[in-house]
Amino acid sequence: MVFRPAKVAVFIDGCYWHGCPEHYVPPKTNSGYWSEKVIGNVRRDRETDEKLREAGWLVLRFWEHEPSDACADKIALAVLARREARLARGD
């Protein structure tokens, strides 16, 4: 999700595809291929985060297993804070 005026980018990462430290279980078949795929996804995630931050965005990442209401609260607080900061600067 993107909150363009506030420059907040939100990602919900799947536990398997993004290597969740709590829930990722390496595959039993074709493990080399899939492990490299997940490592590549994580690397791309970090590169994306860096590029967005360099462009002035706030990046929020959540795991798919996190409670949606808790994620929504964090997102709302971040968006409101960024909007208030913009208003205070007169943007």
N, C-alpha and C positions, 0 to 999 in steps of 0.2 A: 504494500500500500504506500501511496505517496501523498503527503500533505504539502503540496507545492508552496503555498504562501509562507508556511512556517519552515520549509525546507527540512522536513522530517521524512525519512524513508524507513519503512517497517518491513521486516522479513520474518516469516514463520518458517523455520527450518525443520525438515523432516528428520527424525532421529536416525534413521538408517542412512539416508542419502547425504547427510551432512556430518556424520560421525559423532553423534551425541555421546559425551563421556559417561552418561548414566545408562543409556539403553542400546548403544551400538553393539551389535554382535557380528563379528566377521563371518562371512558366508563359508559354508563347508564345501561347496562346489565352485570351481573356477575362482578360487579365492584371490589369486593374484590379480586377475582382471578387475574384480569388483572392489578390492581394497585400493587399487590404484585409482579407480573411478571416484571413490569417496575422498581420497587424498586430493585429487584434482578439484573436486567440488569445494572442499575446505579452502584450498589455496585460492580458488577463484572468489570465494566469499570474502577472504581477507583483502584481496586486491580491490574488489568492489567497494568494500568498506573504506579503504584508504582513498580511493578516487573520489568517493562521495564526500568524505570529510574534507579533503583538500578543496572541494568546490563549495564548502560551507554548509554542508548538510549534517544533520544529526542522524546517525544510523542506530536503529533499535532492532535487535535480533531476539527472537524468542524461539524456544523449542516447541514442537507440536504437542508435547505432553504437558506444557504449562497451562494452568487454568486460564481460560479465555477471559474471564472477568478481571483477573489480575493483570493480564496483558493489556486489556482495554484501558484499565485505570492508568497504567504507566504511560500508554500512548497519549491519552487525553491530557495528563499532566505535562508531558513533554511538549505537546502541540500548544497548549495554553501558555506555557512559560515562554516558548519561542515567539508566539504572537505578541505577548506582553512586552518582551524585549524589543521587538521591532517597533511597536508603538512608542515605547519610551525613547527610542533613537530617532523617531520621526520618519521611519522608512515607509 
